[in-house]
Amino acid sequence: MSTVTIDVRTLADSLSDFTHAWETGEASAPRISFETPELLWKVMTAKRWEILKVMSGAGPLALREVARRVDRDVKSVHADTHALLNAGVIDRCAEGFIFPYDAVHVDFLLKAG
């Protein structure tokens, strides 16, 4: 099973992982990072989580098929899939859109400060 971690971390931390992978040749675990919790929640709305849920492990899907699976109109799903695409969460392919993971792990820590 292919799992991606969605987390909140600084750009410096993300770049540190990249540098480590570059220097050692060891790939890091798949990760989609957001700079702040606010940005995470701005991009990952409830409707967009629903889209990821139906796309997980499904392979490439046309926009209309995504809309059918989440039981929403194509226009609103179009807006949400493009927001996910622009954030780097999903990818475009010849058949439509793809989320190339079977599962999502969300990881972040909220603390005072």
Contacts in CASP RR format, 6 or more apart in sequence:
PFRMAT RR
TARGET T0000
AUTHOR 0000-0000-0000
METHOD contacts of the structure
MODEL  1
MSTVTIDVRTLADSLSDFTHAWETGEASAPRISFETPELLWKVMTAKRWE
ILKVMSGAGPLALREVARRVDRDVKSVHADTHALLNAGVIDRCAEGFIFP
YDAVHVDFLLKAG
1 102 0 8 1.000
1 103 0 8 1.000
2 30 0 8 1.000
2 100 0 8 1.000
2 101 0 8 1.000
2 102 0 8 1.000
2 103 0 8 1.000
3 30 0 8 1.000
3 101 0 8 1.000
3 102 0 8 1.000
3 103 0 8 1.000
3 104 0 8 1.000
3 105 0 8 1.000
4 30 0 8 1.000
4 31 0 8 1.000
4 32 0 8 1.000
4 101 0 8 1.000
4 103 0 8 1.000
4 104 0 8 1.000
4 105 0 8 1.000
5 29 0 8 1.000
5 30 0 8 1.000
5 31 0 8 1.000
5 32 0 8 1.000
5 104 0 8 1.000
5 105 0 8 1.000
5 106 0 8 1.000
5 107 0 8 1.000
6 31 0 8 1.000
6 32 0 8 1.000
6 33 0 8 1.000
6 34 0 8 1.000
6 40 0 8 1.000
6 44 0 8 1.000
6 89 0 8 1.000
6 104 0 8 1.000
6 105 0 8 1.000
6 106 0 8 1.000
6 107 0 8 1.000
7 31 0 8 1.000
7 32 0 8 1.000
7 33 0 8 1.000
7 34 0 8 1.000
7 106 0 8 1.000
7 107 0 8 1.000
7 108 0 8 1.000
8 33 0 8 1.000
8 34 0 8 1.000
8 35 0 8 1.000
8 36 0 8 1.000
8 37 0 8 1.000
8 40 0 8 1.000
8 108 0 8 1.000
8 109 0 8 1.000
9 33 0 8 1.000
9 34 0 8 1.000
9 35 0 8 1.000
9 108 0 8 1.000
10 35 0 8 1.000
11 35 0 8 1.000
13 33 0 8 1.000
14 31 0 8 1.000
14 33 0 8 1.000
17 28 0 8 1.000
17 31 0 8 1.000
18 28 0 8 1.000
20 26 0 8 1.000
20 28 0 8 1.000
21 27 0 8 1.000
21 28 0 8 1.000
30 101 0 8 1.000
32 87 0 8 1.000
32 88 0 8 1.000
32 89 0 8 1.000
34 40 0 8 1.000
34 43 0 8 1.000
37 108 0 8 1.000
37 110 0 8 1.000
40 108 0 8 1.000
43 83 0 8 1.000
43 84 0 8 1.000
43 87 0 8 1.000
43 89 0 8 1.000
44 89 0 8 1.000
45 80 0 8 1.000
47 70 0 8 1.000
47 72 0 8 1.000
47 76 0 8 1.000
47 80 0 8 1.000
48 80 0 8 1.000
48 83 0 8 1.000
48 84 0 8 1.000
48 89 0 8 1.000
50 70 0 8 1.000
51 66 0 8 1.000
51 70 0 8 1.000
51 77 0 8 1.000
51 80 0 8 1.000
51 81 0 8 1.000
51 84 0 8 1.000
52 84 0 8 1.000
52 89 0 8 1.000
52 90 0 8 1.000
52 99 0 8 1.000
52 104 0 8 1.000
54 61 0 8 1.000
54 66 0 8 1.000
54 69 0 8 1.000
54 70 0 8 1.000
55 61 0 8 1.000
55 66 0 8 1.000
55 90 0 8 1.000
55 97 0 8 1.000
55 98 0 8 1.000
55 99 0 8 1.000
56 99 0 8 1.000
56 101 0 8 1.000
56 102 0 8 1.000
56 103 0 8 1.000
56 104 0 8 1.000
57 99 0 8 1.000
57 101 0 8 1.000
57 102 0 8 1.000
58 99 0 8 1.000
59 98 0 8 1.000
59 99 0 8 1.000
59 100 0 8 1.000
60 93 0 8 1.000
60 94 0 8 1.000
60 95 0 8 1.000
60 96 0 8 1.000
60 97 0 8 1.000
60 98 0 8 1.000
61 69 0 8 1.000
61 95 0 8 1.000
61 96 0 8 1.000
61 97 0 8 1.000
61 98 0 8 1.000
62 95 0 8 1.000
62 96 0 8 1.000
62 97 0 8 1.000
63 74 0 8 1.000
63 77 0 8 1.000
63 78 0 8 1.000
63 81 0 8 1.000
63 96 0 8 1.000
63 97 0 8 1.000
64 74 0 8 1.000
66 77 0 8 1.000
66 81 0 8 1.000
66 97 0 8 1.000
67 73 0 8 1.000
67 74 0 8 1.000
67 77 0 8 1.000
70 77 0 8 1.000
81 90 0 8 1.000
81 97 0 8 1.000
84 90 0 8 1.000
85 91 0 8 1.000
85 92 0 8 1.000
85 97 0 8 1.000
89 99 0 8 1.000
90 97 0 8 1.000
90 98 0 8 1.000
90 99 0 8 1.000
91 97 0 8 1.000
91 98 0 8 1.000
91 99 0 8 1.000
91 100 0 8 1.000
92 98 0 8 1.000
END
